[in-house]
Amino acid sequence: MMKIEMNRAKKEIIVMEKDYKKACVYGTPEFEEYEEILARCEGYTVKIKKSTKTTYAKLTYEKMEGYIKTQANSEAMLIEFNAVRKIADAKAKGYPSVKSWFLKAYPEYKESKIKKEELLTEMELIEREEKEKAEKANKIVDIETAKAVNK
């Protein structure tokens, strides 16, 4: 069933864009419903209303996981993320449930601008990774030095 609004004062029939596309396909139930409405409302104009809903079509599990890793409490949240995925898959709700959880857990993801707090957290993570790499490199040098001294 199509979602149709009517403005009798302006003599307008307002149809959502996705419904209008379906109504343009001959033989579909939406086509029949649309034709019936047009016949009943002679003299009305049709306005197509675009959806304002954000869909996050390219938000994959990998992107969610990558974003979680940029956060300060990433270890705990990754555990929760994986638990949500397992539960959602077991209940056959899968991706929509996980996406809903993610957008509630990280409402700032919805915004296109990078916030100062996000940038600071990401910079801290990069600095920590570089420090850990440097420490590992120093340990390797120390082990090699110890081996050379012991010979």
SVG drawing of the C-alpha trace seen along z (x, -y; Angstrom):
<svg xmlns="http://www.w3.org/2000/svg" viewBox="-14 -26 96 44">
<polyline fill="none" stroke="black" stroke-width="0.4" points="0.0,0.0 1.3,-3.4 1.7,-6.3 -0.3,-9.2 -1.0,-12.5 -3.7,-14.9 -3.9,-18.7 -7.4,-19.5 -7.0,-23.2 -4.2,-23.2 -5.7,-20.3 -2.5,-18.3 -1.8,-14.6 1.6,-14.1 3.3,-10.8 6.6,-9.5 9.2,-9.1 9.8,-5.4 6.0,-4.8 5.8,-6.8 8.5,-4.7 6.5,-1.6 3.3,-3.2 4.9,-3.8 5.3,-0.1 2.3,1.1 0.4,4.0 1.7,3.6 -0.7,3.1 0.8,-0.4 0.0,-1.2 -3.7,-0.2 -3.9,-2.1 -2.4,-5.2 -4.7,-5.1 -7.7,-4.8 -6.6,-7.8 -6.0,-9.9 -9.5,-9.0 -11.1,-10.0 -9.2,-13.2 -9.8,-14.8 -8.2,-18.3 -5.6,-17.6 -1.9,-17.9 0.6,-15.3 3.7,-16.3 6.6,-13.8 8.1,-14.0 11.7,-12.9 12.7,-10.9 14.9,-12.7 15.8,-9.4 19.6,-8.7 20.3,-5.1 24.1,-4.7 24.2,-2.4 28.0,-2.0 28.2,-1.3 29.6,2.2 30.7,4.3 34.3,3.6 33.7,-0.2 31.9,0.1 34.7,2.1 37.3,-0.3 35.5,-3.3 35.2,-1.5 39.0,-0.9 39.5,-4.7 37.7,-5.2 39.3,-5.4 37.4,-2.4 37.8,-0.3 38.7,3.0 35.5,3.2 33.3,1.9 34.8,4.4 33.8,7.2 30.3,5.7 30.1,5.2 31.0,8.9 28.4,10.0 25.7,7.9 26.6,9.4 26.3,13.0 23.0,12.3 21.6,10.5 22.7,13.3 21.1,15.9 17.8,14.0 17.9,13.6 17.8,9.8 21.5,9.5 22.7,6.3 19.8,3.9 20.1,4.7 23.8,4.3 23.6,1.0 21.0,-0.3 23.2,0.6 26.2,-1.0 24.4,-4.3 23.0,-4.4 26.4,-3.7 28.1,-6.2 25.6,-9.0 28.5,-11.3 29.1,-8.9 25.9,-10.3 27.6,-13.7 29.8,-14.4 32.1,-16.7 35.1,-15.3 34.8,-16.5 37.8,-17.7 37.4,-14.9 37.4,-12.2 40.5,-13.7 42.3,-13.8 41.4,-10.2 42.6,-9.1 45.9,-11.0 46.4,-9.4 45.9,-5.9 48.4,-6.7 50.9,-8.0 50.4,-4.9 50.9,-2.6 54.1,-4.4 55.4,-4.2 54.7,-0.5 56.5,0.1 59.5,-1.9 59.6,0.1 59.5,3.4 62.3,2.1 64.4,1.2 63.7,4.6 65.0,6.3 68.1,4.1 68.6,4.9 68.3,8.7 70.8,8.5 73.2,6.5 72.9,9.0 73.6,11.9 76.7,10.0 78.0,9.3 77.5,13.0 79.5,14.4"/>
</svg>
